[in-house]
Amino acid sequence: MTTIIRLENLSKDYTEGGKTRTVLRRCSAELEEGRFVAIRGRSGSGKSTLLNLIAGIDAPTDTPVTPTDTPTPPTDTPVPPTDTPPPTPT
């Protein structure tokens, strides 16, 4: 499969009131095209922060999120329907 996003030692710190809090520390992953990925964890464990970093909404503290050369469709492009019909209720 083709890797579409690569994270290498991704970290994110927030500073509030003079105190620095590490939300993500050295997170690494490869996200592949066509794969389903679930992110789970306790409240406050950094799930939303990780998604914000991948989406480019927030910037990492040190190393960047690396997109691969695979083109990403614009967000206003509708997702084409699959050939699989929805399940029939029983």
Beta strands, then each sheet from edge to edge (+ up, - down):
strand 1: 3-16
strand 2: 19-32
strand 3: 66-67
sheet 1: 2+ 1- 3+
end
